Amino acid sequence: YGAIGDWMYRVMCGLDTDDKNPGYKKIIIKPHPGNQLTFAKASLDTYYGPVKVQWNRDTVQFKMMIEIPANTTAVLSLPYKANALVTQNGKPFITSNITSVARDGYYDIKIGSGIYNFTVK
């Protein structure tokens, strides 16, 4: 059952570590919401504190909440489609201080510690 749990954390929820920065000093979050999946939630206790990922989706929007512990960074790959409206904590994503780049159907967003809520409509 370990392989199933590992798949749920790393693929379904997208919670992973950077091989160059072991121990979750740099966190990788890249969820892969499948056709039938509408909700996923995971939490992992690290040396720096808990990392939390939760996402849900319907036919109109994809919502994601993440929590990154202090003294760590993360790269969030947020699923998106062309012409999608992306908000962060209820504000248009364009006005945020977070650097991002769009590629392969994902926004790669570099973020620091904190709690973030993203919505893609």
All heavy atoms as an XYZ file, in Angstrom:
954
protein
N       0.806     -1.211      0.000
C       0.000      0.000      0.000
C       0.846      1.271      0.000
O       0.352      2.344     -0.231
C      -0.950      0.014      1.198
C      -1.972     -1.081      1.146
C      -1.980     -2.100      2.081
C      -2.925     -1.104      0.133
C      -2.916     -3.100      2.034
C      -3.865     -2.106      0.068
C      -3.869     -3.105      1.024
O      -4.790     -4.095      0.979
N       2.136      1.130      0.272
C       3.020      2.293      0.274
C       3.088      2.967     -1.076
O       3.165      4.189     -1.170
N       3.058      2.183     -2.147
C       3.133      2.755     -3.491
C       1.884      3.583     -3.798
O       1.977      4.627     -4.452
C       3.310      1.653     -4.530
N       0.739      3.138     -3.320
C      -0.501      3.885     -3.546
C      -0.453      5.211     -2.789
O      -0.783      6.258     -3.335
C      -1.727      3.049     -3.124
C      -1.847      1.832     -4.024
C      -3.003      3.894     -3.171
C      -2.852      0.810     -3.549
N      -0.013      5.177     -1.537
C       0.107      6.404     -0.753
C       1.097      7.376     -1.372
O       0.846      8.579     -1.430
N       2.223      6.848     -1.833
C       3.228      7.683     -2.485
C       2.645      8.345     -3.731
O       2.845      9.540     -3.959
C       4.453      6.835     -2.847
C       5.555      7.663     -3.477
O       6.087      8.554     -2.779
O       5.873      7.427     -4.659
N       1.885      7.599     -4.532
C       1.244      8.151     -5.726
C       0.252      9.243     -5.347
O       0.188     10.296     -5.999
C       0.533      7.039     -6.503
C      -0.210      7.553     -7.694
C       0.287      7.798     -8.935
C      -1.601      7.906     -7.751
N      -0.703      8.282     -9.757
C      -1.873      8.356     -9.053
C      -2.640      7.883     -6.824
C      -3.136      8.772     -9.458
C      -3.894      8.305     -7.218
C      -4.130      8.739     -8.528
N      -0.505      9.023     -4.286
C      -1.497     10.020     -3.872
C      -0.826     11.329     -3.459
O      -1.308     12.409     -3.808
C      -2.369      9.467     -2.749
C      -3.265      8.332     -3.210
S      -4.171      7.567     -1.873
C      -5.495      8.732     -1.682
N       0.278     11.240     -2.719
C       0.992     12.454     -2.310
C       1.669     13.135     -3.498
O       1.536     14.329     -3.697
C       2.062     12.126     -1.254
C       1.553     12.166      0.161
C       0.983     11.050      0.749
C       1.636     13.341      0.902
C       0.521     11.098      2.054
C       1.175     13.394      2.199
C       0.613     12.269      2.778
O       0.145     12.315      4.059
N       2.439     12.370     -4.280
C       3.276     12.961     -5.329
C       2.531     13.303     -6.619
O       2.888     14.262     -7.293
C       4.435     12.030     -5.661
C       5.413     11.896     -4.525
C       6.559     10.962     -4.913
N       7.366     10.618     -3.771
C       8.453     11.286     -3.385
N       8.850     12.333     -4.057
N       9.133     10.894     -2.330
N       1.534     12.534     -6.983
C       0.848     12.764     -8.259
C      -0.500     13.443     -8.049
O      -0.730     14.544     -8.541
C       0.684     11.439     -9.043
C      -0.076     11.678    -10.338
C       2.044     10.827     -9.324
N      -1.381     12.800     -7.318
C      -2.722     13.338     -7.146
C      -2.691     14.713     -6.460
O      -3.267     15.680     -6.953
C      -3.583     12.374     -6.339
C      -5.042     12.729     -6.323
S      -6.056     11.419     -5.615
C      -5.610     11.496     -3.901
N      -1.988     14.815     -5.331
C      -1.883     16.091     -4.618
C      -0.715     16.923     -5.122
O      -0.717     18.142     -4.989
C      -1.748     15.855     -3.123
S      -3.251     15.162     -2.408
N       0.290     16.270     -5.689
C       1.423     16.967     -6.280
C       2.504     17.372     -5.305
O       3.358     18.174     -5.624
N       2.503     16.839     -4.100
C       3.452     17.225     -3.057
C       4.743     16.434     -3.189
O       4.751     15.210     -3.080
C       2.804     16.974     -1.698
C       3.537     17.431     -0.458
C       3.866     18.904     -0.530
C       2.694     17.142      0.762
N       5.854     17.140     -3.428
C       7.139     16.477     -3.667
C       8.268     17.359     -3.163
O       8.065     18.525     -2.824
C       7.306     16.198     -5.161
C       8.196     15.011     -5.462
O       8.867     14.499     -4.551
O       8.222     14.598     -6.629
N       9.466     16.821     -3.125
C      10.645     17.579     -2.720
C      11.580     17.737     -3.911
O      11.549     16.947     -4.844
C      11.375     16.879     -1.548
O      12.409     17.731     -1.072
C      11.953     15.557     -1.942
N      12.380     18.772     -3.867
C      13.372     19.023     -4.900
C      14.593     18.160     -4.598
O      15.146     18.232     -3.494
C      13.735     20.504     -4.892
C      14.704     20.898     -5.985
O      15.326     20.017     -6.606
O      14.850     22.109     -6.219
N      15.039     17.365     -5.553
C      16.190     16.478     -5.345
C      17.453     17.246     -4.968
O      18.319     16.717     -4.278
C      16.459     15.641     -6.597
C      15.349     14.637     -6.863
O      14.634     14.278     -5.900
O      15.201     14.214     -8.021
N      17.572     18.486     -5.420
C      18.765     19.280     -5.132
C      18.711     19.925     -3.744
O      19.705     20.438     -3.259
C      18.938     20.365     -6.191
C      19.192     19.795     -7.573
C      19.246     20.885     -8.606
C      19.347     20.267     -9.991
N      19.155     21.236    -11.048
N      17.540     19.941     -3.131
C      17.333     20.517     -1.800
C      16.520     19.545     -0.952
O      15.336     19.768     -0.704
C      16.600     21.863     -1.903
C      17.403     22.893     -2.636
O      18.357     23.424     -2.100
N      17.032     23.170     -3.881
N      17.114     18.456     -0.504
C      16.367     17.424      0.215
C      15.809     17.921      1.548
O      16.224     18.949      2.069
C      17.411     16.322      0.423
C      18.724     16.991      0.316
C      18.528     18.159     -0.597
N      14.887     17.153      2.081
C      14.309     17.478      3.376
C      13.223     18.533      3.324
O      12.884     19.136      4.328
N      12.674     18.778      2.146
C      11.597     19.741      1.949
C      12.007     21.173      2.269
O      11.190     21.983      2.694
C      10.340     19.335      2.723
C       9.700     18.103      2.136
C      10.023     16.835      2.608
C       8.803     18.202      1.091
C       9.465     15.702      2.056
C       8.229     17.073      0.529
C       8.572     15.828      1.013
O       8.018     14.720      0.465
N      13.284     21.513      2.070
C      13.715     22.918      2.157
C      13.121     23.687      0.977
O      12.713     24.827      1.102
C      15.243     23.004      2.154
C      15.782     24.410      2.203
C      15.558     25.059      3.544
C      16.234     26.438      3.595
N      15.810     27.186      4.751
N      13.102     23.045     -0.190
C      12.425     23.578     -1.375
C      11.373     22.547     -1.758
O      11.690     21.387     -2.014
C      13.398     23.803     -2.522
C      12.738     24.419     -3.731
C      13.748     24.737     -4.815
C      13.068     25.351     -6.015
N      14.029     25.559     -7.109
N      10.129     22.970     -1.792
C       8.997     22.076     -2.003
C       8.491     22.230     -3.428
O       8.418     23.336     -3.958
C       7.881     22.414     -0.996
C       8.427     22.299      0.438
C       6.666     21.526     -1.195
C       7.640     23.077      1.447
N       8.136     21.123     -4.031
C       7.537     21.113     -5.365
C       6.072     20.707     -5.199
O       5.772     19.684     -4.576
C       8.240     20.096     -6.296
C       9.757     20.322     -6.321
C       7.614     20.098     -7.682
C      10.190     21.605     -6.956
N       5.174     21.503     -5.762
C       3.747     21.178     -5.717
C       3.216     21.247     -7.139
O       3.152     22.325     -7.732
C       2.968     22.129     -4.799
C       3.534     22.065     -3.379
C       1.484     21.789     -4.811
C       2.959     23.093     -2.439
N       2.871     20.080     -7.688
C       2.342     20.014     -9.048
C       1.244     18.954     -9.087
O       1.490     17.790     -9.384
C       3.443     19.668    -10.057
C       2.976     19.739    -11.494
C       4.126     19.523    -12.450
C       3.661     19.676    -13.880
N       4.767     19.508    -14.834
N       0.008     19.358     -8.777
C      -1.095     18.391     -8.769
C      -1.472     17.962    -10.184
O      -1.264     18.697    -11.143
C      -2.232     19.164     -8.116
C      -1.949     20.590     -8.460
C      -0.442     20.710     -8.471
N      -1.999     16.768    -10.276
C      -2.479     16.233    -11.548
C      -3.938     15.805    -11.374
O      -4.227     14.625    -11.179
C      -1.635     15.033    -11.981
C      -0.226     15.398    -12.299
N       0.755     15.492    -11.347
C       0.351     15.723    -13.475
C       1.889     15.835    -11.915
N       1.670     15.984    -13.210
N      -4.857     16.775    -11.419
C      -6.268     16.405    -11.262
C      -6.735     15.584    -12.456
O      -6.615     16.026    -13.588
C      -6.991     17.747    -11.175
C      -6.044     18.751    -11.721
C      -4.668     18.194    -11.600
N      -7.206     14.383    -12.198
C      -7.673     13.507    -13.266
C      -9.106     13.794    -13.644
O      -9.766     14.647    -13.048
N      -9.573     13.074    -14.631
C     -10.933     13.298    -15.122
C     -12.001     13.054    -14.065
O     -12.976     13.768    -13.991
C     -11.204     12.403    -16.332
C     -10.371     12.813    -17.524
O      -9.939     13.952    -17.611
N     -10.123     11.892    -18.423
N     -11.834     12.039    -13.246
C     -12.844     11.687    -12.258
C     -12.602     12.331    -10.897
O     -13.505     12.380    -10.079
C     -12.905     10.166    -12.093
C     -13.220      9.416    -13.371
C     -14.594      9.761    -13.919
O     -15.543      9.935    -13.167
N     -14.696      9.893    -15.237
N     -11.390     12.812    -10.643
C     -11.068     13.400     -9.350
C     -11.567     14.839     -9.268
O     -11.326     15.632    -10.170
C      -9.561     13.379     -9.108
C      -8.907     12.012     -9.013
C      -7.395     12.156     -8.912
C      -9.441     11.240     -7.820
N     -12.255     15.159     -8.176
C     -12.734     16.523     -7.982
C     -12.193     17.144     -6.698
O     -12.406     18.324     -6.451
C     -14.275     16.564     -7.939
O     -14.731     15.731     -6.869
C     -14.872     16.109     -9.258
N     -11.484     16.350     -5.873
C     -10.995     16.851     -4.597
C      -9.798     16.027     -4.141
O      -9.773     14.811     -4.307
C     -12.109     16.742     -3.543
C     -11.671     17.106     -2.153
C     -11.633     18.425     -1.741
C     -11.300     16.123     -1.251
C     -11.227     18.757     -0.461
C     -10.898     16.445      0.035
C     -10.862     17.773      0.434
N      -8.808     16.703     -3.574
C      -7.671     16.006     -2.958
C      -7.122     16.885     -1.841
O      -7.177     18.118     -1.918
C      -6.586     15.711     -3.979
N      -6.594     16.225     -0.805
C      -6.068     16.944      0.345
C      -4.936     16.131      0.946
O      -5.058     14.915      1.102
C      -7.183     17.145      1.370
C      -6.792     17.905      2.604
C      -8.020     18.055      3.505
C      -7.686     18.827      4.759
N      -8.879     18.994      5.608
N      -3.815     16.796      1.277
C      -2.688     16.099      1.895
C      -1.964     17.058      2.831
O      -1.947     18.270      2.615
C      -1.716     15.587      0.833
N      -1.375     16.480      3.856
C      -0.564     17.227      4.796
C       0.646     16.376      5.131
O       0.538     15.157      5.290
C      -1.367     17.536      6.066
O      -0.572     18.214      7.005
N       1.801     17.019      5.234
C       3.032     16.303      5.518
C       3.842     17.101      6.530
O       4.097     18.291      6.330
C       3.845     16.124      4.229
C       5.171     15.406      4.350
C       4.956     13.944      4.747
C       5.944     15.482      3.056
N       4.210     16.459      7.647
C       5.049     17.113      8.640
C       6.500     17.013      8.209
O       7.014     15.914      7.992
C       4.862     16.463     10.014
C       3.499     16.762     10.607
O       2.967     17.857     10.352
O       2.961     15.897     11.322
N       7.155     18.166      8.072
C       8.564     18.213      7.700
C       9.352     18.779      8.874
O       8.779     19.239      9.865
C       8.798     19.097      6.458
O       8.630     20.474      6.824
C       7.860     18.731      5.327
N      10.650     18.793      8.740
C      11.534     19.371      9.753
C      11.196     20.842      9.999
O      11.356     21.353     11.100
C      12.983     19.221      9.277
C      14.002     19.828     10.200
C      14.356     19.193     11.386
C      14.610     21.040      9.893
C      15.291     19.751     12.246
C      15.543     21.609     10.742
C      15.880     20.964     11.920
O      16.795     21.518     12.754
N      10.698     21.532      8.976
C      10.400     22.958      9.058
C       8.972     23.247      9.498
O       8.641     24.385      9.792
C      10.666     23.614      7.700
C      12.074     23.399      7.229
C      12.373     22.380      6.331
C      13.115     24.188      7.698
C      13.674     22.160      5.909
C      14.417     23.973      7.285
C      14.692     22.958      6.399
O      15.989     22.734      5.995
N       8.131     22.245      9.508
C       6.723     22.416      9.842
C       5.848     21.720      8.815
O       6.345     21.119      7.864
N       4.533     21.804      8.990
C       3.637     21.105      8.066
C       3.528     21.783      6.702
O       3.522     23.001      6.598
C       2.288     21.124      8.786
C       2.361     22.305      9.683
C       3.806     22.462     10.069
N       3.466     20.951      5.678
C       3.152     21.385      4.319
C       1.748     20.873      4.043
O       1.469     19.687      4.255
C       4.131     20.788      3.283
C       3.732     21.209      1.875
C       5.552     21.187      3.585
N       0.870     21.752      3.583
C      -0.520     21.349      3.325
C      -0.903     21.712      1.896
O      -0.547     22.781      1.403
C      -1.469     22.034      4.302
C      -1.216     21.639      5.743
C      -2.154     22.340      6.683
C      -1.819     21.958      8.125
N      -2.684     22.639      9.076
N      -1.620     20.796      1.277
C      -2.118     20.990     -0.085
C      -3.566     20.522     -0.118
O      -3.881     19.435      0.376
C      -1.307     20.161     -1.114
C      -1.906     20.297     -2.501
C       0.148     20.562     -1.112
N      -4.418     21.342     -0.679
C      -5.816     20.950     -0.873
C      -6.310     21.587     -2.156
O      -6.088     22.770     -2.388
C      -6.671     21.434      0.304
C      -8.139     21.119      0.152
C      -8.942     21.580      1.355
O      -8.481     21.505      2.486
N     -10.145     22.059      1.105
N      -6.954     20.789     -2.999
C      -7.545     21.355     -4.205
C      -8.912     20.729     -4.449
O      -9.196     19.622     -4.004
C      -6.640     21.206     -5.423
C      -6.295     19.796     -5.850
C      -5.146     19.121     -5.573
C      -7.099     18.905     -6.622
N      -5.180     17.872     -6.127
C      -6.369     17.713     -6.774
C      -8.356     18.983     -7.203
C      -6.860     16.613     -7.485
C      -8.849     17.893     -7.913
C      -8.093     16.737     -8.043
N      -9.765     21.488     -5.123
C     -11.047     20.953     -5.589
C     -11.380     21.641     -6.903
O     -10.889     22.723     -7.197
C     -12.159     21.110     -4.546
C     -12.403     22.529     -4.151
O     -12.156     23.457     -4.903
N     -12.887     22.742     -2.950
N     -12.167     20.968     -7.674
C     -12.532     21.518     -8.978
C     -13.933     21.094     -9.356
O     -14.464     20.094     -8.852
C     -11.548     21.079    -10.055
C     -11.612     19.612    -10.377
C     -10.580     19.252    -11.451
N     -10.701     17.851    -11.763
C     -11.342     17.378    -12.822
N     -11.916     18.192    -13.670
N     -11.407     16.086    -13.033
N     -14.521     21.891    -10.230
C     -15.792     21.542    -10.849
C     -15.686     21.940    -12.312
O     -14.589     22.178    -12.811
C     -16.969     22.214    -10.113
C     -16.850     23.731    -10.052
O     -16.225     24.341    -10.952
O     -17.385     24.324     -9.097
N     -16.787     22.050    -12.997
C     -16.734     22.365    -14.427
C     -16.346     23.816    -14.701
O     -15.996     24.155    -15.826
C     -18.094     22.077    -15.097
O     -19.108     22.843    -14.422
C     -18.435     20.600    -15.036
N     -16.384     24.668    -13.684
C     -16.128     26.089    -13.872
C     -14.771     26.535    -13.339
O     -14.112     27.378    -13.940
C     -17.252     26.927    -13.200
C     -16.978     28.411    -13.325
C     -18.599     26.573    -13.773
N     -14.330     25.975    -12.218
C     -13.112     26.488    -11.606
C     -12.298     25.420    -10.884
O     -12.807     24.362    -10.537
C     -13.438     27.622    -10.647
C     -14.305     27.208     -9.476
C     -14.756     28.399     -8.653
O     -14.426     29.532     -8.944
N     -15.518     28.137     -7.616
N     -11.034     25.758    -10.682
C     -10.093     24.935     -9.922
C      -9.617     25.799     -8.765
O      -9.130     26.914     -8.972
C      -8.909     24.535    -10.810
C      -7.848     23.740    -10.110
C      -7.946     22.363    -10.016
C      -6.741     24.362     -9.541
C      -6.968     21.627     -9.372
C      -5.758     23.635     -8.899
C      -5.877     22.260     -8.809
N      -9.780     25.311     -7.529
C      -9.343     26.053     -6.353
C      -8.260     25.248     -5.647
O      -8.364     24.026     -5.530
C     -10.492     26.274     -5.380
C     -11.521     27.258     -5.861
C     -12.548     27.513     -4.784
C     -13.515     28.586     -5.208
N     -14.440     28.938     -4.119
N      -7.251     25.971     -5.158
C      -6.158     25.311     -4.467
C      -5.714     26.135     -3.282
O      -5.523     27.348     -3.386
C      -4.987     25.095     -5.407
C      -3.863     24.317     -4.804
S      -2.720     23.802     -6.083
C      -2.056     22.366     -5.293
N      -5.580     25.464     -2.120
C      -5.050     26.083     -0.919
C      -3.773     25.351     -0.574
O      -3.739     24.125     -0.563
C      -6.046     25.968      0.238
C      -5.627     26.725      1.514
S      -4.332     26.023      2.568
C      -5.047     24.485      3.069
N      -2.696     26.119     -0.327
C      -1.443     25.499      0.094
C      -0.886     26.267      1.282
O      -1.128     27.462      1.435
C      -0.395     25.439     -1.037
C      -0.069     26.828     -1.559
C      -0.850     24.557     -2.158
C       1.077     26.840     -2.534
N      -0.168     25.544      2.126
C       0.523     26.150      3.262
C       1.976     25.703      3.206
O       2.265     24.509      3.177
C      -0.121     25.719      4.570
C       0.495     26.376      5.782
C      -0.231     26.048      7.068
O      -1.431     25.693      7.019
O       0.401     26.146      8.133
N       2.870     26.687      3.185
C       4.306     26.440      3.107
C       4.922     26.876      4.434
O       4.707     28.015      4.868
C       4.934     27.240      1.940
C       4.206     26.971      0.616
C       6.419     26.953      1.817
C       4.203     25.542      0.177
N       5.696     26.000      5.096
C       6.253     26.357      6.409
C       7.351     27.420      6.320
O       7.929     27.657      5.254
C       6.804     25.037      6.944
C       7.019     24.187      5.761
C       6.032     24.635      4.714
N       7.647     28.023      7.466
C       8.688     29.061      7.549
C      10.039     28.512      7.121
O      10.315     27.312      7.257
C       8.763     29.583      8.982
N      10.863     29.388      6.589
C      12.233     29.068      6.167
C      12.298     28.060      5.030
O      13.287     27.339      4.894
C      13.073     28.586      7.351
C      13.183     29.637      8.422
O      13.421     30.804      8.126
N      12.980     29.243      9.659
N      11.242     27.985      4.226
C      11.242     27.132      3.047
C      10.683     27.926      1.870
O      10.104     28.991      2.045
C      10.386     25.855      3.239
O       9.022     26.239      3.432
C      10.860     25.043      4.426
N      10.869     27.384      0.685
C      10.289     27.961     -0.521
C       9.586     26.849     -1.280
O       9.781     25.665     -0.998
C      11.352     28.604     -1.429
O      12.294     27.604     -1.815
C      12.051     29.750     -0.733
N       8.795     27.233     -2.252
C       8.076     26.248     -3.053
C       7.961     26.726     -4.485
O       7.972     27.926     -4.764
C       6.689     25.989     -2.480
N       7.843     25.774     -5.377
C       7.447     26.045     -6.751
C       6.111     25.342     -6.939
O       6.016     24.123     -6.858
C       8.482     25.528     -7.774
C       7.949     25.700     -9.187
C       9.802     26.240     -7.613
N       5.080     26.141     -7.128
C       3.730     25.627     -7.344
C       3.461     25.628     -8.832
O       3.581     26.667     -9.485
C       2.709     26.503     -6.625
C       1.240     26.276     -6.985
C       0.795     24.865     -6.599
C       0.368     27.322     -6.326
N       3.126     24.478     -9.374
C       2.703     24.388    -10.769
C       1.183     24.304    -10.754
O       0.604     23.271    -10.446
C       3.316     23.161    -11.447
O       4.713     23.309    -11.536
N       0.547     25.412    -11.067
C      -0.903     25.553    -10.993
C      -1.513     25.300    -12.365
O      -1.155     25.982    -13.327
C      -1.239     26.968    -10.512
C      -2.686     27.305    -10.232
C      -3.194     26.516     -9.031
C      -2.824     28.796     -9.958
N      -2.413     24.316    -12.489
C      -3.036     24.052    -13.793
C      -3.808     25.277    -14.293
O      -4.452     25.967    -13.519
C      -4.007     22.901    -13.517
C      -3.557     22.302    -12.229
C      -2.903     23.404    -11.461
N      -3.707     25.546    -15.582
C      -4.440     26.657    -16.165
C      -4.753     26.360    -17.625
O      -4.170     25.473    -18.232
C      -3.650     27.963    -16.053
C      -2.678     28.174    -17.186
C      -2.965     29.043    -18.222
C      -1.486     27.465    -17.238
C      -2.079     29.222    -19.272
C      -0.599     27.642    -18.278
C      -0.899     28.514    -19.295
O      -0.027     28.665    -20.328
N      -5.678     27.106    -18.155
C      -6.003     27.048    -19.578
C      -5.896     28.466    -20.135
O      -5.994     29.439    -19.395
C      -7.419     26.511    -19.779
C      -7.552     25.057    -19.408
C      -8.940     24.537    -19.703
C      -9.021     23.065    -19.324
N     -10.307     22.487    -19.616
N      -5.711     28.563    -21.436
C      -5.611     29.875    -22.075
C      -6.839     30.709    -21.733
O      -7.955     30.195    -21.655
C      -5.477     29.715    -23.583
N      -6.630     31.992    -21.506
C      -7.691     32.956    -21.184
C      -8.345     32.708    -19.831
O      -9.422     33.222    -19.570
C      -8.754     33.015    -22.279
C      -8.172     33.398    -23.617
O      -7.292     34.261    -23.688
N      -8.621     32.760    -24.666
N      -7.720     31.926    -18.984
C      -8.279     31.675    -17.658
C      -8.023     32.875    -16.754
O      -7.013     33.569    -16.878
C      -7.651     30.421    -17.047
N      -8.957     33.129    -15.846
C      -8.797     34.170    -14.838
C      -8.194     33.511    -13.605
O      -8.794     32.607    -13.019
C     -10.141     34.808    -14.500
C     -10.139     35.786    -13.329
C      -9.259     36.997    -13.643
C     -11.547     36.218    -12.990
N      -7.004     33.949    -13.213
C      -6.319     33.392    -12.057
C      -6.314     34.433    -10.953
O      -5.917     35.582    -11.176
C      -4.864     32.987    -12.405
C      -4.168     32.398    -11.188
C      -4.852     31.996    -13.558
N      -6.778     34.037     -9.765
C      -6.734     34.929     -8.615
C      -5.920     34.284     -7.504
O      -5.841     33.060     -7.404
C      -8.144     35.269     -8.090
O      -8.804     34.068     -7.682
C      -8.974     35.984     -9.140
N      -5.313     35.141     -6.696
C      -4.562     34.699     -5.530
C      -5.136     35.426     -4.327
O      -5.160     36.652     -4.292
C      -3.079     35.018     -5.681
C      -2.262     34.610     -4.486
C      -1.179     35.604     -4.154
O      -0.778     36.404     -4.987
N      -0.719     35.553     -2.939
N      -5.627     34.664     -3.347
C      -6.255     35.239     -2.158
C      -7.339     36.250     -2.528
O      -7.477     37.292     -1.906
C      -5.217     35.863     -1.237
C      -4.231     34.836     -0.713
O      -4.548     33.655     -0.591
N      -3.018     35.264     -0.422
N      -8.097     35.943     -3.591
C      -9.217     36.761     -4.016
C      -8.868     37.952     -4.886
O      -9.751     38.678     -5.317
N      -7.576     38.182     -5.159
C      -7.162     39.315     -5.982
C      -6.616     38.811     -7.305
O      -6.054     37.717     -7.361
C      -6.083     40.118     -5.255
C      -6.574     40.737     -3.967
C      -5.468     41.469     -3.257
C      -5.973     42.022     -1.930
N      -4.901     42.617     -1.138
N      -6.747     39.596     -8.371
C      -6.205     39.158     -9.659
C      -4.733     38.782     -9.530
O      -3.951     39.485     -8.901
C      -6.382     40.383    -10.559
C      -7.517     41.129     -9.939
C      -7.393     40.899     -8.455
N      -4.381     37.679    -10.116
C      -3.025     37.152    -10.008
C      -1.986     38.098    -10.577
O      -0.887     38.196    -10.083
C      -2.950     35.791    -10.710
C      -1.590     35.185    -10.676
C      -1.050     34.727     -9.494
C      -0.834     35.076    -11.820
C       0.210     34.172     -9.452
C       0.422     34.518    -11.801
C       0.942     34.058    -10.606
N      -2.324     38.845    -11.594
C      -1.397     39.759    -12.251
C      -0.814     40.771    -11.256
O       0.326     41.162    -11.372
C      -2.115     40.496    -13.408
C      -2.225     39.563    -14.596
C      -1.446     41.783    -13.771
C      -2.907     40.149    -15.788
N      -1.574     41.173    -10.266
C      -1.119     42.201     -9.330
C      -0.320     41.631     -8.161
O       0.143     42.382     -7.321
C      -2.319     42.984     -8.763
O      -3.152     42.083     -8.031
C      -3.106     43.663     -9.860
N      -0.134     40.329     -8.115
C       0.587     39.757     -6.975
C       2.085     39.944     -7.140
O       2.589     40.228     -8.217
C       0.250     38.278     -6.812
O       1.048     37.497     -7.655
N       2.809     39.776     -6.068
C       4.268     39.898     -6.072
C       4.955     38.591     -6.424
O       6.170     38.504     -6.380
C       4.757     40.354     -4.689
C       4.272     41.728     -4.355
O       4.032     42.538     -5.237
N       4.106     42.002     -3.080
N       4.205     37.584     -6.735
C       4.760     36.262     -6.994
C       5.210     36.172     -8.443
O       4.481     36.561     -9.352
C       3.712     35.176     -6.677
C       3.358     35.244     -5.196
C       4.223     33.798     -7.037
C       2.236     34.343     -4.800
N       6.423     35.667     -8.655
C       6.915     35.496    -10.021
C       6.361     34.197    -10.592
O       6.236     33.205     -9.892
C       8.449     35.457    -10.060
O       8.894     34.405     -9.217
C       9.039     36.762     -9.592
N       6.019     34.212    -11.854
C       5.454     33.018    -12.468
C       5.835     32.956    -13.933
O       6.215     33.945    -14.534
C       3.931     33.007    -12.340
O       3.380     34.040    -13.112
N       5.697     31.767    -14.487
C       5.934     31.563    -15.905
C       4.932     30.510    -16.369
O       4.657     29.555    -15.647
C       7.402     31.138    -16.169
C       7.615     29.680    -15.957
C       7.863     31.555    -17.532
N       4.320     30.697    -17.520
C       3.338     29.748    -18.026
C       4.013     28.764    -18.957
O       4.774     29.160    -19.838
C       2.224     30.487    -18.757
N       3.775     27.455    -18.730
C       4.326     26.434    -19.624
C       3.559     25.128    -19.452
O       3.092     24.811    -18.370
C       5.812     26.212    -19.365
C       6.114     25.630    -18.022
C       7.564     25.155    -17.919
N       7.738     24.548    -16.631
C       7.380     23.316    -16.304
N       6.828     22.533    -17.180
N       7.569     22.856    -15.093
N       3.429     24.397    -20.523
C       2.865     23.046    -20.511
C       1.543     22.926    -19.749
O       1.313     21.946    -19.058
C       3.864     22.048    -19.913
C       5.169     21.985    -20.687
O       5.142     22.245    -21.903
O       6.198     21.692    -20.066
N       0.669     23.912    -19.862
C      -0.615     23.836    -19.178
C      -0.547     24.133    -17.689
O      -1.487     23.854    -16.952
N       0.564     24.694    -17.218
C       0.735     25.039    -15.806
C       1.359     26.425    -15.688
O       2.141     26.842    -16.529
C       1.677     24.052    -15.100
C       1.064     22.710    -14.800
C       1.129     21.677    -15.726
C       0.433     22.477    -13.592
C       0.575     20.441    -15.450
C      -0.120     21.237    -13.303
C      -0.051     20.226    -14.235
O      -0.601     19.010    -13.970
N       1.007     27.123    -14.631
C       1.741     28.306    -14.195
C       2.746     27.819    -13.168
O       2.370     27.223    -12.164
C       0.820     29.308    -13.488
C       0.290     30.409    -14.348
C      -1.069     30.523    -14.575
C       1.144     31.351    -14.890
C      -1.570     31.549    -15.350
C       0.655     32.379    -15.670
C      -0.708     32.472    -15.892
O      -1.196     33.483    -16.655
N       4.028     28.068    -13.367
C       5.040     27.762    -12.356
C       5.226     29.013    -11.513
O       5.666     30.050    -12.014
C       6.368     27.372    -13.008
C       6.316     25.986    -13.623
O       5.385     25.231    -13.306
O       7.209     25.666    -14.417
N       4.892     28.906    -10.251
C       4.867     30.053     -9.358
C       5.850     29.817     -8.214
O       5.733     28.835     -7.489
C       3.446     30.259     -8.787
C       2.431     30.361     -9.925
C       3.413     31.473     -7.890
C       1.009     30.208     -9.484
N       6.815     30.707     -8.059
C       7.783     30.604     -6.973
C       7.255     31.397     -5.787
O       6.980     32.589     -5.912
C       9.141     31.139     -7.410
C       9.750     30.332     -8.525
C      11.060     30.942     -8.974
C      11.602     30.163    -10.160
N      12.851     30.738    -10.669
N       7.112     30.721     -4.645
C       6.540     31.369     -3.465
C       7.346     31.046     -2.217
O       8.081     30.057     -2.172
C       5.060     30.957     -3.264
C       4.917     29.437     -3.185
C       4.187     31.528     -4.357
C       3.510     28.963     -2.938
N       7.196     31.879     -1.211
C       7.825     31.665      0.084
C       6.823     31.091      1.062
O       5.725     30.678      0.698
N       7.195     31.083      2.329
C       6.321     30.518      3.349
C       5.037     31.339      3.467
O       5.011     32.532      3.187
C       7.048     30.452      4.687
O       7.446     31.732      5.087
N       3.979     30.676      3.867
C       2.693     31.334      4.039
C       1.546     30.452      3.600
O       1.725     29.288      3.234
N       0.350     31.010      3.644
C      -0.863     30.318      3.225
C      -1.385     31.025      1.976
O      -1.522     32.251      1.964
C      -1.926     30.325      4.331
C      -1.393     29.584      5.554
C      -3.230     29.701      3.840
C      -2.291     29.671      6.777
N      -1.662     30.259      0.945
C      -2.075     30.794     -0.335
C      -3.350     30.107     -0.798
O      -3.511     28.910     -0.630
C      -0.995     30.587     -1.399
C       0.322     31.228     -1.069
C       1.273     30.548     -0.322
C       0.603     32.516     -1.502
C       2.488     31.137     -0.013
C       1.826     33.117     -1.198
C       2.764     32.412     -0.448
O       3.956     32.993     -0.149
N      -4.234     30.900     -1.400
C      -5.453     30.387     -2.017
C      -5.479     30.866     -3.459
O      -5.503     32.062     -3.720
C      -6.684     30.899     -1.282
C      -6.804     30.319      0.099
O      -7.150     29.151      0.257
N      -6.480     31.095      1.125
N      -5.468     29.916     -4.375
C      -5.516     30.232     -5.802
C      -6.815     29.723     -6.388
O      -7.308     28.654     -6.000
C      -4.353     29.579     -6.544
C      -3.020     30.198     -6.256
C      -2.194     29.671     -5.297
C      -2.602     31.322     -6.961
C      -0.967     30.234     -5.024
C      -1.377     31.898     -6.701
C      -0.559     31.359     -5.731
N      -7.368     30.471     -7.347
C      -8.539     30.052     -8.087
C      -8.260     30.279     -9.564
O      -7.764     31.343     -9.946
C      -9.787     30.851     -7.678
O     -10.010     30.680     -6.278
C     -11.023     30.384     -8.438
N      -8.583     29.288    -10.366
C      -8.464     29.385    -11.820
C      -9.860     29.176    -12.385
O     -10.476     28.140    -12.174
C      -7.496     28.331    -12.395
C      -7.392     28.480    -13.909
C      -6.132     28.430    -11.746
N     -10.387     30.207    -13.084
C     -11.733     30.109    -13.675
C     -11.623     30.093    -15.181
O     -10.860     30.794    -15.764
C     -12.608     31.291    -13.244
C     -12.991     31.262    -11.800
C     -13.932     32.405    -11.498
C     -14.281     32.415    -10.023
N     -15.211     33.453     -9.684
